Amino acid sequence: MQQALRNYLVITGGYWAFTITDGAVRMLVVLYFHQLGYSPFEVAMLFLFYEFFGIVTNLVGGWLGARIGLNLTMQIGMVMQVVALSMLTLPDEWLSVPYVMAAQALSGIAKDLNKMSAKASVKTLVTDGSKSRLFRWVALLTGSKNALKGVGFFAGAMLLASVGFRGAVATLAGLLLLVLLITIIMLPSGVGKMKSTPKFTQVFSRTPAINWLSAARFFLFGSRDVWFVVGLPVFLYEGLGWSFIQVGGFLALWVIGYGLVQATAPKLLRKQEPSGTTARLWAFILALSPASIALGMQLGWPVDAVLIVGLILFGVLFAINSAIHSYLILAYSDHEKVAMNVGFYYMANAGGRLTGTVLSGWLYQEYGLVGCLWCSSGFIIIAMLLSNALPQPAQTATEPR
């Protein structure tokens, strides 16, 4: 148990450091390239390969982690992120759209390798079958990660204002390189490695519950990114006249609060084991949030107040929904196939982010933030309907041989 806890803390620490750099570079790219004169849709396009290669990475990464070990795939992700950050230190004349898209593609591969490895590792460390400990550990890992992503948002905006774009990405690359060396020294090899050599075709899950949950995850995360990635920060900067520090600080506080709620989700749910019924109920409640914000804006209510109150409510509800999903994917998976199941699940997650990111830029440009919000509510309703097929974890059918 002591060794498992030590490995869990090392994995969590590595995931934290990576998350800070990922959140910071996302805020840096959105604000800096909007400042250079890029339209909202062009800014969204900079993340196209980031999200697309996230889909590919999750599909292949789970299979790769099962073959070579999750600790190694996590460290490969860190190396790739250092390279991606270093690519952005070149002068402005080198930072063309295709070049930045290529750097973001590398960053997307790195992010999803790291995330898949960290999440799947938790299942391998809980060997006593304790569902309550699994729920607590995955909620803490995911929630703390999201809180630190908020720190990354603020760090990105602060570094942009203080040392400039290139100084910011160079600082982030140096931080992550140091953390990489620490994980190499402290983590054992072969975490999550399957005893038998898995075939690539095994990455496609044949467990119905995992397939339905993955489909619901697609629309859940699409519902967030369809207004949060481009529409919201650009609206705050352009529509409300906020500064870089104000935009970064506000979104940072939101994500930190969101992460803290996610980390305490087991307590909020009274330590009850989540099920398909739980996922449906909280998705329905979440769908009301972006619809309420959009309606308030259309009725002419004070925009600042509507957005701030609405964002707080959306953050709390989305955090609970995400924590429920993060638990269910591990509960539906057995120890032997957890890396591939989590990879398949996060492939759907990345697909939802890709769809949401592209729609965020286009919808904001054509219909404003209100259009993004109505689309968000529609996506959540679809996720709720897909959750009708989710069983209790104990009722999950095993994969056929």
Secondary structure, DSSP 8 states (H G I E B T S, - for coil): -HHHHHHHHHHHHHHHHHHHHHHHHHHHHHHHHHHTT--HHHHHHHTHHHHHHHHHHHHHHHHHHHHH-HHHHHHHHHHHHHHHHHHTTS-GGG--HHHHHHHHHHHHHHHHHHHHHHHHHHHHH--S--HHHHHHHHHHHHHHHHHHHHHHHHHHHHHHHHTHHHHHHHHHHHHHHHHHHHHHHHS-S-TT--SS---GGGGS---HHHHHHHHHHHHHHHHHHHHHTTHHHHIIIIIS---HHHHHHHHHHHHHHHHHHHHTHHHHTTT----HHHHHHHHHHHHHHHHHHHHHHHTT--HHHHHHHHHHHHHHHHHHHHHHHHHHHHHTS-TTTHHHHHHHHHHHHHHHHHHHHHHHHHHHHHHHHHHHHHHHHHHHHHHHHHGGG---GGG------
